[in-house]
Amino acid sequence: MPSPIRAALLGYGLAGAVFHAPLIAAVDGLELAAIVTRDPERRARAERDHPQATLLDSADEVWKRAGDLELVVIATPNSSHVPLAEAAIDSGLAAVVDKPLAATAADGRGLVRAARDRGVMLTVFQNRRWDGDFLTVRELLASEGAGGLGEVLRFESRYERWRPQPTGGWRESDDPAAAGGLLYDLGSHLVDQALVLFGPARTVYAELDRRRPDAETDDDTFVAMTHASGVRSHVWMSVLAAQPGPRFRLLGRDAAYVKYGLDVQEEALHAGRWPDDPSWGQEPEERWGLLGSAADVRAVPTRPGAYHRLYEGVVATLREGKPPPVDPDEVISALEVLEAAKASASEGRVIGL
């Protein structure tokens, strides 16, 4: 039996502690060998949560231990993604980078080239490809007649919250290097999902607004894409939705699919549950989406969510030579859409890709 892949996790804030560390620890073939954080409270939490992991103060200590590691997971502020990924690649270590991969598509392409030249795996934590509702939509679209939808004409996707006061921090910074704001924070997921479902975008139109007092960057955002397939995708991100709209709404020639509520996995991770829970990712029946037309609708069971599959894919890549679970080239395409969205909002026009 091959030895486990020893991973170093850079960062133990929300992303590192709640998302990455539990998933790494839950996947066979992975070992959380080291955690990098200097914050005393985070160090204490990491030691309590993962006592087998060595606690390190800096990424430089990881590069010195590269011979004892195979994988680096980068769960740090967005502005550090590129330099840390470059250092991991230079050290010959495979890398999982939290989204967004980079603040610009050009920087992202540079990382992809460097990883290929060095012969190491590079992938991106687009975990919401394994949301239960997204898996359900993919299954519907892959079935005969798109599961009863017929030809899909429009795809609507929302990630809306109610946070009427800015909380500050790098996620709300207007520094371009920080890649802050909802377009990059949540749009990285929603645009990625739309491209996975319907293929490349040919035109992009966007509205990026700052609605809250003292907001430094976009907090109420809309992006429209016309895909080469002919489908139109409309995606919304907001922290000013006192009553959120449907998470997904697909309009087809024969029927529609409407789904409310967010995937249950994030809530479970916050509560300290791991994917080894027998009920992991399972959504209660009252939250299932509805498929049909007018009053003739039926509930569609939501597929169990499975964020851990991303890390299972990492193991398959490093041990079996399979493609990475998220192709970084696809992530570059999404970054190009995000850049086009910024240009569209700034210039007030539709941008062609």
CORQUI-V254729 format. One line per field, one symbol per residue. burial: + if it has 24 or more other C-alpha atoms within 12 Angstrom, else -. Layout:
burial->???
This chain:
burial->---++++++++++-+++++++++++++++++++++++----++-+++--+--++++--+-+++-++--+++++++++++++++++++++++++++++++++++++-++++++-++----+++++++++++++++++++-++----++++++++++++++++----+---+++++--++++++++++++++++++++++-+++++++++++----+++++++++++++---++++++++++----++++++++--++++++++++++-++---+++----++++---++++++-------++++++++++++++++-++-----++++++++++++++++++++++----++-+
